[in-house]
Amino acid sequence: MSAALAGAVALAPVTLPAPASAAPAAPVRSTSAVRDIAVDGAVNVRDIGGYTARDGRHVRYGLVYRSASLSKVTAAGIAQLQRLGLSASVDFRSQLEVGMSGADKLPAGVTPVAANINAFSPTLLTMLPDLLKAILAQDKSGEFMALSYRGFVHDPDARKQFTTALKRIAAGQGPVLYHCTEGKDRTGVMTAVLLTILGVPKAQVYADYLRSNEELADQNAAELAELKKIGIDPALVEPFLTVRASYLDTAFDQIKRDYGTFGAFVTKGLGIDAATQAALRHRLLK
């Protein structure tokens, strides 16, 4: 979820500024039509195709997929993944998350790609209640998430892993799926970057990002119920489990701060040169 578990630990004892008087906006749910992919044992599995770029071309279906963790995929789910014809699955989960939840369960022939971005995943919340309470005591979960999204841009290790995924897609060796634990933060930023490279307008980029709130609604309700049982106010945790336009705004703001323009971020921050960008557009747009 965030830029690093270590960052969460460091934040816990820090006194943050007093919260603003206005309550944070509730997470927005997108109504945009998206191709959901049924995979038994996984959630938030989607084809990123179908969006219209500014030049009138459309993002192709069947080439890039995004999802939450694949560690609990059943035999039926593996068969469903098999039908996608994947060449690779890029896993943004940290080594800690993989150790806790297990490796991806993939069809034979799919190359697993470890692209670890250290993160404070929601799956850790029930295991670290004291740390969580320390962070939440100041009612700063939304600000913590914003800091995490800045880290996705500012942290060179995080950028390196996004680059790994982009180059894998550009190589054109077959359909690629990428994911993190919930398929919403690291995966959401990755998708926003890719769609923006392809020239998809901001409104569609954000609609795809916000779709995770619908995809994860049932799972989040169950997680919040479990947290309530251990004495944690669900209202304080909810910002960790959902996506908000303001989170993605923060990532794009950090891009502007660090690089001036999105194009400079892609070429300098991610190391994706003009030829690779052209390959992405040629492969993914029609």
Helices and strands as residue ranges (DSSP letters): H 5-11, E 35-36, E 46-47, E 64-67, H 75-82, E 88-91, H 95-101, E 111-114, G 122-124, H 129-136, H 141-154, H 156-170, E 176-179, H 186-197, H 202-210, H 212-215, H 217-229, H 234-241, H 245-259, H 262-264, I 265-269, H 274-284
